[in-house]
Amino acid sequence: MEKAKLQEYWKINLGYLVGLLVVWFVVSYGFGILLVEPLNAIRLGGFKLGFWFAQQGSIYVFVVQIFVYVMLMNKLDKKFDVHED
């Protein structure tokens, strides 16, 4: 792969990583710590929403993000004709 295409590939890849990490940070730190009190006014399955995000929500978001990242990278690999050997 030529150098310009390789740099574009990694730039897009790092953009995906940064975007996904920002979402995970907002969910885990923002919802689980900073916004816990306002979210605790809402209940989800009998639990306060702030507590739920702190204990389970951020983990669920992380697992979903793994699948999203795989999907995005498969698409990117096809776009740049990258094959794993």
Contacts in CASP RR format, 6 or more apart in sequence:
PFRMAT RR
TARGET T0000
AUTHOR 0000-0000-0000
METHOD contacts of the structure
MODEL  1
MEKAKLQEYWKINLGYLVGLLVVWFVVSYGFGILLVEPLNAIRLGGFKLG
FWFAQQGSIYVFVVQIFVYVMLMNKLDKKFDVHED
1 9 0 8 1.000
1 80 0 8 1.000
1 82 0 8 1.000
5 80 0 8 1.000
8 80 0 8 1.000
9 76 0 8 1.000
9 80 0 8 1.000
9 82 0 8 1.000
12 76 0 8 1.000
13 73 0 8 1.000
13 76 0 8 1.000
16 69 0 8 1.000
16 72 0 8 1.000
16 73 0 8 1.000
16 76 0 8 1.000
17 69 0 8 1.000
20 65 0 8 1.000
20 68 0 8 1.000
20 69 0 8 1.000
23 61 0 8 1.000
23 65 0 8 1.000
24 58 0 8 1.000
24 61 0 8 1.000
24 62 0 8 1.000
24 65 0 8 1.000
27 53 0 8 1.000
27 57 0 8 1.000
27 58 0 8 1.000
27 61 0 8 1.000
28 53 0 8 1.000
28 54 0 8 1.000
28 58 0 8 1.000
28 61 0 8 1.000
28 62 0 8 1.000
31 39 0 8 1.000
31 50 0 8 1.000
31 53 0 8 1.000
31 54 0 8 1.000
31 57 0 8 1.000
31 58 0 8 1.000
32 39 0 8 1.000
32 50 0 8 1.000
32 53 0 8 1.000
32 54 0 8 1.000
32 58 0 8 1.000
33 54 0 8 1.000
35 50 0 8 1.000
36 50 0 8 1.000
36 51 0 8 1.000
36 53 0 8 1.000
36 54 0 8 1.000
39 48 0 8 1.000
39 49 0 8 1.000
39 50 0 8 1.000
39 53 0 8 1.000
40 48 0 8 1.000
40 49 0 8 1.000
40 50 0 8 1.000
40 51 0 8 1.000
41 48 0 8 1.000
41 49 0 8 1.000
42 48 0 8 1.000
42 49 0 8 1.000
42 50 0 8 1.000
43 49 0 8 1.000
44 52 0 8 1.000
45 52 0 8 1.000
76 82 0 8 1.000
77 83 0 8 1.000
77 84 0 8 1.000
END
